[in-house]
Amino acid sequence: MALVITNVRLALPTQTNNLWRIECSNGRVVSTQCLASEDQLSSPTYINAQGSLMLPSLCHSHIHLDKCFILDRCELSAGSFSEAMQLTNRAKAAFNLDDLYHRGYKLIRDSLECGVTSMRAHVEIDTVVDFSCLEVGLRLNKIFRDVCDVQLAAFAQEPLFDAPGATEPGRNYTLLVQAAETPDIQVVGSAPYVEPTTEQAKANIGLVLNLAKKCGCHVDFHLDYNLDPASEPLIYEVISAAKKLSWARQHRITIGHATRLQLFTPDQWVDLISAIGDLPIVFVGLPQSDMYIRGRTLEVPHLANKYGLDVAMSVNNVQNAFTPQGSVDPLSLCTLGVALFQSATPNNVRTLVRSVTLTSKIAIGQKDIHQDLCISTNDPADFVILHGTPNLQTAVLNPSYDRTTIRAGTVVARRHTSRWFADSAGIGSSSEIAHSNESN
């Protein structure tokens, strides 16, 4: 079915007040037209954006489907990584299918309402939860398939080796292999830094890369999550192992956290980028978690401006011991980024928005994405309309709550507020309550 979005503003490189009319058919943009005046089009298949900004839809390039909304089960005291691991393991022991389903459903639903139409959702595989998180993830993947691409990552948060002296992986690895061979699993991931020794962490990297290559999966490592200048950056182990495997470009190697890299000198950054070469390695900063646990996160605009390195940003966790604060909204990361990176320049604003839209989609290996933040003909018809937001700067500095999410040319979610006020003059009487208007 065709869809027309009219009186919309686009994220052009140079800010203008022009309104546009976008026509979609068969899930793609078929025409874009700059309007000479406000469009009065009336049709059952149109949206009047009333001058609001429209962007490519948002993407979670790294989010945990099974550990969300469990903060009420975690009694925080230290705010450390080790505490978060202990509290989460304790909570995981009580997970059941019904609990996992309802929390995961809420996460995806709330994300859709924010404007998210694709996500990489990590589900944990280990001896504590066995395949329960995977089972629920597969169920949610099918339920939301028509409105959101839920790309499941079979993830080993726990060590693959059982003890410091072990040379062979244990039961957690056996379970991960079984999960990777499950239909609809597109990603295999691990957290090498949880291994007992550095050598076992390196072995973890090799095991996961080999498994992913065998199963034809992308790889997602939680890596170098420290600020210890004496620690060896394991990103180089990933690069070395991937080159030995003649890694195929169609399968992404995504690196989450990587706070250790923030200690790099300019020369070390240049050396790292040179070492990566044409390997399909993409970094994802997770500022809400990184700042809470480590106090540092990848400096997205700086890395783009100085080294031409595009870094995605993602939410990671929502309301748990790793990330007690923050919402599921990817745009909130851009607002946080302005303060963290001390910049609201037009160029950096665009970089921040790209990090939660286009760069995040690249990070998860999504092939059909927009050419740029400004909507163009032949783009996929996947958008978010930010109602009441006139430009890209406002979308970053103060993103609106009211939104319409469109996937493949179909409206799949709408978030809408009603407002009223009362003042000392009695203007806000019951007959004068002010309601916000529907946007279409």
Secondary structure as a PSIPRED ss2 file (coil, helix, strand):
# PSIPRED VFORMAT (PSIPRED V4.0)

   1 M C   1.000  0.000  0.000
   2 A C   1.000  0.000  0.000
   3 L E   0.000  0.000  1.000
   4 V E   0.000  0.000  1.000
   5 I E   0.000  0.000  1.000
   6 T E   0.000  0.000  1.000
   7 N E   0.000  0.000  1.000
   8 V E   0.000  0.000  1.000
   9 R E   0.000  0.000  1.000
  10 L E   0.000  0.000  1.000
  11 A C   1.000  0.000  0.000
  12 L C   1.000  0.000  0.000
  13 P C   1.000  0.000  0.000
  14 T C   1.000  0.000  0.000
  15 Q C   1.000  0.000  0.000
  16 T C   1.000  0.000  0.000
  17 N C   1.000  0.000  0.000
  18 N C   1.000  0.000  0.000
  19 L E   0.000  0.000  1.000
  20 W E   0.000  0.000  1.000
  21 R E   0.000  0.000  1.000
  22 I E   0.000  0.000  1.000
  23 E E   0.000  0.000  1.000
  24 C E   0.000  0.000  1.000
  25 S E   0.000  0.000  1.000
  26 N C   1.000  0.000  0.000
  27 G C   1.000  0.000  0.000
  28 R E   0.000  0.000  1.000
  29 V E   0.000  0.000  1.000
  30 V E   0.000  0.000  1.000
  31 S E   0.000  0.000  1.000
  32 T E   0.000  0.000  1.000
  33 Q E   0.000  0.000  1.000
  34 C E   0.000  0.000  1.000
  35 L E   0.000  0.000  1.000
  36 A C   1.000  0.000  0.000
  37 S C   1.000  0.000  0.000
  38 E C   1.000  0.000  0.000
  39 D C   1.000  0.000  0.000
  40 Q C   1.000  0.000  0.000
  41 L C   1.000  0.000  0.000
  42 S C   1.000  0.000  0.000
  43 S C   1.000  0.000  0.000
  44 P C   1.000  0.000  0.000
  45 T C   1.000  0.000  0.000
  46 Y E   0.000  0.000  1.000
  47 I E   0.000  0.000  1.000
  48 N E   0.000  0.000  1.000
  49 A C   1.000  0.000  0.000
  50 Q C   1.000  0.000  0.000
  51 G C   1.000  0.000  0.000
  52 S C   1.000  0.000  0.000
  53 L E   0.000  0.000  1.000
  54 M E   0.000  0.000  1.000
  55 L E   0.000  0.000  1.000
  56 P E   0.000  0.000  1.000
  57 S C   1.000  0.000  0.000
  58 L E   0.000  0.000  1.000
  59 C E   0.000  0.000  1.000
  60 H E   0.000  0.000  1.000
  61 S E   0.000  0.000  1.000
  62 H E   0.000  0.000  1.000
  63 I E   0.000  0.000  1.000
  64 H E   0.000  0.000  1.000
  65 L C   1.000  0.000  0.000
  66 D C   1.000  0.000  0.000
  67 K C   1.000  0.000  0.000
  68 C C   1.000  0.000  0.000
  69 F C   1.000  0.000  0.000
  70 I C   1.000  0.000  0.000
  71 L H   0.000  1.000  0.000
  72 D H   0.000  1.000  0.000
  73 R H   0.000  1.000  0.000
  74 C C   1.000  0.000  0.000
  75 E C   1.000  0.000  0.000
  76 L C   1.000  0.000  0.000
  77 S C   1.000  0.000  0.000
  78 A C   1.000  0.000  0.000
  79 G C   1.000  0.000  0.000
  80 S C   1.000  0.000  0.000
  81 F H   0.000  1.000  0.000
  82 S H   0.000  1.000  0.000
  83 E H   0.000  1.000  0.000
  84 A H   0.000  1.000  0.000
  85 M H   0.000  1.000  0.000
  86 Q H   0.000  1.000  0.000
  87 L H   0.000  1.000  0.000
  88 T H   0.000  1.000  0.000
  89 N H   0.000  1.000  0.000
  90 R H   0.000  1.000  0.000
  91 A H   0.000  1.000  0.000
  92 K H   0.000  1.000  0.000
  93 A C   1.000  0.000  0.000
  94 A C   1.000  0.000  0.000
  95 F C   1.000  0.000  0.000
  96 N C   1.000  0.000  0.000
  97 L H   0.000  1.000  0.000
  98 D H   0.000  1.000  0.000
  99 D H   0.000  1.000  0.000
 100 L H   0.000  1.000  0.000
 101 Y H   0.000  1.000  0.000
 102 H H   0.000  1.000  0.000
 103 R H   0.000  1.000  0.000
 104 G H   0.000  1.000  0.000
 105 Y H   0.000  1.000  0.000
 106 K H   0.000  1.000  0.000
 107 L H   0.000  1.000  0.000
 108 I H   0.000  1.000  0.000
 109 R H   0.000  1.000  0.000
 110 D H   0.000  1.000  0.000
 111 S H   0.000  1.000  0.000
 112 L H   0.000  1.000  0.000
 113 E H   0.000  1.000  0.000
 114 C H   0.000  1.000  0.000
 115 G C   1.000  0.000  0.000
 116 V E   0.000  0.000  1.000
 117 T E   0.000  0.000  1.000
 118 S E   0.000  0.000  1.000
 119 M E   0.000  0.000  1.000
 120 R E   0.000  0.000  1.000
 121 A E   0.000  0.000  1.000
 122 H E   0.000  0.000  1.000
 123 V E   0.000  0.000  1.000
 124 E E   0.000  0.000  1.000
 125 I C   1.000  0.000  0.000
 126 D E   0.000  0.000  1.000
 127 T C   1.000  0.000  0.000
 128 V C   1.000  0.000  0.000
 129 V C   1.000  0.000  0.000
 130 D E   0.000  0.000  1.000
 131 F C   1.000  0.000  0.000
 132 S H   0.000  1.000  0.000
 133 C H   0.000  1.000  0.000
 134 L H   0.000  1.000  0.000
 135 E H   0.000  1.000  0.000
 136 V H   0.000  1.000  0.000
 137 G H   0.000  1.000  0.000
 138 L H   0.000  1.000  0.000
 139 R H   0.000  1.000  0.000
 140 L H   0.000  1.000  0.000
 141 N H   0.000  1.000  0.000
 142 K H   0.000  1.000  0.000
 143 I H   0.000  1.000  0.000
 144 F C   1.000  0.000  0.000
 145 R C   1.000  0.000  0.000
 146 D C   1.000  0.000  0.000
 147 V C   1.000  0.000  0.000
 148 C C   1.000  0.000  0.000
 149 D E   0.000  0.000  1.000
 150 V E   0.000  0.000  1.000
 151 Q E   0.000  0.000  1.000
 152 L E   0.000  0.000  1.000
 153 A E   0.000  0.000  1.000
 154 A E   0.000  0.000  1.000
 155 F E   0.000  0.000  1.000
 156 A E   0.000  0.000  1.000
 157 Q C   1.000  0.000  0.000
 158 E C   1.000  0.000  0.000
 159 P C   1.000  0.000  0.000
 160 L C   1.000  0.000  0.000
 161 F C   1.000  0.000  0.000
 162 D C   1.000  0.000  0.000
 163 A C   1.000  0.000  0.000
 164 P C   1.000  0.000  0.000
 165 G C   1.000  0.000  0.000
 166 A C   1.000  0.000  0.000
 167 T C   1.000  0.000  0.000
 168 E C   1.000  0.000  0.000
 169 P C   1.000  0.000  0.000
 170 G C   1.000  0.000  0.000
 171 R H   0.000  1.000  0.000
 172 N H   0.000  1.000  0.000
 173 Y H   0.000  1.000  0.000
 174 T H   0.000  1.000  0.000
 175 L H   0.000  1.000  0.000
 176 L H   0.000  1.000  0.000
 177 V H   0.000  1.000  0.000
 178 Q H   0.000  1.000  0.000
 179 A H   0.000  1.000  0.000
 180 A H   0.000  1.000  0.000
 181 E C   1.000  0.000  0.000
 182 T C   1.000  0.000  0.000
 183 P C   1.000  0.000  0.000
 184 D C   1.000  0.000  0.000
 185 I E   0.000  0.000  1.000
 186 Q E   0.000  0.000  1.000
 187 V E   0.000  0.000  1.000
 188 V E   0.000  0.000  1.000
 189 G E   0.000  0.000  1.000
 190 S E   0.000  0.000  1.000
 191 A C   1.000  0.000  0.000
 192 P H   0.000  1.000  0.000
 193 Y H   0.000  1.000  0.000
 194 V H   0.000  1.000  0.000
 195 E C   1.000  0.000  0.000
 196 P C   1.000  0.000  0.000
 197 T C   1.000  0.000  0.000
 198 T H   0.000  1.000  0.000
 199 E H   0.000  1.000  0.000
 200 Q H   0.000  1.000  0.000
 201 A H   0.000  1.000  0.000
 202 K H   0.000  1.000  0.000
 203 A H   0.000  1.000  0.000
 204 N H   0.000  1.000  0.000
 205 I H   0.000  1.000  0.000
 206 G H   0.000  1.000  0.000
 207 L H   0.000  1.000  0.000
 208 V H   0.000  1.000  0.000
 209 L H   0.000  1.000  0.000
 210 N H   0.000  1.000  0.000
 211 L H   0.000  1.000  0.000
 212 A H   0.000  1.000  0.000
 213 K H   0.000  1.000  0.000
 214 K H   0.000  1.000  0.000
 215 C H   0.000  1.000  0.000
 216 G C   1.000  0.000  0.000
 217 C C   1.000  0.000  0.000
 218 H E   0.000  0.000  1.000
 219 V E   0.000  0.000  1.000
 220 D E   0.000  0.000  1.000
 221 F E   0.000  0.000  1.000
 222 H E   0.000  0.000  1.000
 223 L E   0.000  0.000  1.000
 224 D C   1.000  0.000  0.000
 225 Y C   1.000  0.000  0.000
 226 N C   1.000  0.000  0.000
 227 L C   1.000  0.000  0.000
 228 D C   1.000  0.000  0.000
 229 P C   1.000  0.000  0.000
 230 A C   1.000  0.000  0.000
 231 S C   1.000  0.000  0.000
 232 E C   1.000  0.000  0.000
 233 P C   1.000  0.000  0.000
 234 L C   1.000  0.000  0.000
 235 I H   0.000  1.000  0.000
 236 Y H   0.000  1.000  0.000
 237 E H   0.000  1.000  0.000
 238 V H   0.000  1.000  0.000
 239 I H   0.000  1.000  0.000
 240 S H   0.000  1.000  0.000
 241 A H   0.000  1.000  0.000
 242 A H   0.000  1.000  0.000
 243 K H   0.000  1.000  0.000
 244 K H   0.000  1.000  0.000
 245 L C   1.000  0.000  0.000
 246 S C   1.000  0.000  0.000
 247 W C   1.000  0.000  0.000
 248 A C   1.000  0.000  0.000
 249 R C   1.000  0.000  0.000
 250 Q C   1.000  0.000  0.000
 251 H C   1.000  0.000  0.000
 252 R C   1.000  0.000  0.000
 253 I E   0.000  0.000  1.000
 254 T E   0.000  0.000  1.000
 255 I E   0.000  0.000  1.000
 256 G E   0.000  0.000  1.000
 257 H E   0.000  0.000  1.000
 258 A C   1.000  0.000  0.000
 259 T H   0.000  1.000  0.000
 260 R H   0.000  1.000  0.000
 261 L H   0.000  1.000  0.000
 262 Q H   0.000  1.000  0.000
 263 L H   0.000  1.000  0.000
 264 F C   1.000  0.000  0.000
 265 T C   1.000  0.000  0.000
 266 P H   0.000  1.000  0.000
 267 D H   0.000  1.000  0.000
 268 Q H   0.000  1.000  0.000
 269 W H   0.000  1.000  0.000
 270 V H   0.000  1.000  0.000
 271 D H   0.000  1.000  0.000
 272 L H   0.000  1.000  0.000
 273 I H   0.000  1.000  0.000
 274 S H   0.000  1.000  0.000
 275 A H   0.000  1.000  0.000
 276 I H   0.000  1.000  0.000
 277 G C   1.000  0.000  0.000
 278 D C   1.000  0.000  0.000
 279 L C   1.000  0.000  0.000
 280 P C   1.000  0.000  0.000
 281 I E   0.000  0.000  1.000
 282 V E   0.000  0.000  1.000
 283 F E   0.000  0.000  1.000
 284 V E   0.000  0.000  1.000
 285 G E   0.000  0.000  1.000
 286 L C   1.000  0.000  0.000
 287 P H   0.000  1.000  0.000
 288 Q H   0.000  1.000  0.000
 289 S H   0.000  1.000  0.000
 290 D H   0.000  1.000  0.000
 291 M H   0.000  1.000  0.000
 292 Y H   0.000  1.000  0.000
 293 I H   0.000  1.000  0.000
 294 R C   1.000  0.000  0.000
 295 G C   1.000  0.000  0.000
 296 R C   1.000  0.000  0.000
 297 T C   1.000  0.000  0.000
 298 L C   1.000  0.000  0.000
 299 E C   1.000  0.000  0.000
 300 V H   0.000  1.000  0.000
 301 P H   0.000  1.000  0.000
 302 H H   0.000  1.000  0.000
 303 L H   0.000  1.000  0.000
 304 A H   0.000  1.000  0.000
 305 N H   0.000  1.000  0.000
 306 K H   0.000  1.000  0.000
 307 Y H   0.000  1.000  0.000
 308 G C   1.000  0.000  0.000
 309 L C   1.000  0.000  0.000
 310 D C   1.000  0.000  0.000
 311 V E   0.000  0.000  1.000
 312 A E   0.000  0.000  1.000
 313 M E   0.000  0.000  1.000
 314 S C   1.000  0.000  0.000
 315 V C   1.000  0.000  0.000
 316 N E   0.000  0.000  1.000
 317 N C   1.000  0.000  0.000
 318 V C   1.000  0.000  0.000
 319 Q C   1.000  0.000  0.000
 320 N C   1.000  0.000  0.000
 321 A C   1.000  0.000  0.000
 322 F C   1.000  0.000  0.000
 323 T C   1.000  0.000  0.000
 324 P C   1.000  0.000  0.000
 325 Q C   1.000  0.000  0.000
 326 G C   1.000  0.000  0.000
 327 S C   1.000  0.000  0.000
 328 V C   1.000  0.000  0.000
 329 D C   1.000  0.000  0.000
 330 P C   1.000  0.000  0.000
 331 L H   0.000  1.000  0.000
 332 S H   0.000  1.000  0.000
 333 L H   0.000  1.000  0.000
 334 C H   0.000  1.000  0.000
 335 T H   0.000  1.000  0.000
 336 L H   0.000  1.000  0.000
 337 G H   0.000  1.000  0.000
 338 V H   0.000  1.000  0.000
 339 A H   0.000  1.000  0.000
 340 L H   0.000  1.000  0.000
 341 F C   1.000  0.000  0.000
 342 Q C   1.000  0.000  0.000
 343 S C   1.000  0.000  0.000
 344 A C   1.000  0.000  0.000
 345 T C   1.000  0.000  0.000
 346 P H   0.000  1.000  0.000
 347 N H   0.000  1.000  0.000
 348 N H   0.000  1.000  0.000
 349 V H   0.000  1.000  0.000
 350 R H   0.000  1.000  0.000
 351 T H   0.000  1.000  0.000
 352 L H   0.000  1.000  0.000
 353 V H   0.000  1.000  0.000
 354 R H   0.000  1.000  0.000
 355 S H   0.000  1.000  0.000
 356 V H   0.000  1.000  0.000
 357 T C   1.000  0.000  0.000
 358 L H   0.000  1.000  0.000
 359 T H   0.000  1.000  0.000
 360 S H   0.000  1.000  0.000
 361 K H   0.000  1.000  0.000
 362 I H   0.000  1.000  0.000
 363 A H   0.000  1.000  0.000
 364 I C   1.000  0.000  0.000
 365 G C   1.000  0.000  0.000
 366 Q C   1.000  0.000  0.000
 367 K C   1.000  0.000  0.000
 368 D C   1.000  0.000  0.000
 369 I C   1.000  0.000  0.000
 370 H C   1.000  0.000  0.000
 371 Q C   1.000  0.000  0.000
 372 D C   1.000  0.000  0.000
 373 L C   1.000  0.000  0.000
 374 C C   1.000  0.000  0.000
 375 I C   1.000  0.000  0.000
 376 S C   1.000  0.000  0.000
 377 T C   1.000  0.000  0.000
 378 N C   1.000  0.000  0.000
 379 D C   1.000  0.000  0.000
 380 P E   0.000  0.000  1.000
 381 A C   1.000  0.000  0.000
 382 D C   1.000  0.000  0.000
 383 F E   0.000  0.000  1.000
 384 V E   0.000  0.000  1.000
 385 I E   0.000  0.000  1.000
 386 L E   0.000  0.000  1.000
 387 H C   1.000  0.000  0.000
 388 G C   1.000  0.000  0.000
 389 T C   1.000  0.000  0.000
 390 P C   1.000  0.000  0.000
 391 N C   1.000  0.000  0.000
 392 L H   0.000  1.000  0.000
 393 Q H   0.000  1.000  0.000
 394 T H   0.000  1.000  0.000
 395 A H   0.000  1.000  0.000
 396 V H   0.000  1.000  0.000
 397 L H   0.000  1.000  0.000
 398 N C   1.000  0.000  0.000
 399 P C   1.000  0.000  0.000
 400 S C   1.000  0.000  0.000
 401 Y C   1.000  0.000  0.000
 402 D C   1.000  0.000  0.000
 403 R E   0.000  0.000  1.000
 404 T E   0.000  0.000  1.000
 405 T E   0.000  0.000  1.000
 406 I E   0.000  0.000  1.000
 407 R E   0.000  0.000  1.000
 408 A C   1.000  0.000  0.000
 409 G C   1.000  0.000  0.000
 410 T E   0.000  0.000  1.000
 411 V E   0.000  0.000  1.000
 412 V E   0.000  0.000  1.000
 413 A E   0.000  0.000  1.000
 414 R E   0.000  0.000  1.000
 415 R E   0.000  0.000  1.000
 416 H C   1.000  0.000  0.000
 417 T C   1.000  0.000  0.000
 418 S C   1.000  0.000  0.000
 419 R C   1.000  0.000  0.000
 420 W C   1.000  0.000  0.000
 421 F C   1.000  0.000  0.000
 422 A C   1.000  0.000  0.000
 423 D C   1.000  0.000  0.000
 424 S C   1.000  0.000  0.000
 425 A C   1.000  0.000  0.000
 426 G C   1.000  0.000  0.000
 427 I C   1.000  0.000  0.000
 428 G C   1.000  0.000  0.000
 429 S C   1.000  0.000  0.000
 430 S H   0.000  1.000  0.000
 431 S H   0.000  1.000  0.000
 432 E H   0.000  1.000  0.000
 433 I C   1.000  0.000  0.000
 434 A C   1.000  0.000  0.000
 435 H C   1.000  0.000  0.000
 436 S C   1.000  0.000  0.000
 437 N C   1.000  0.000  0.000
 438 E C   1.000  0.000  0.000
 439 S C   1.000  0.000  0.000
 440 N C   1.000  0.000  0.000
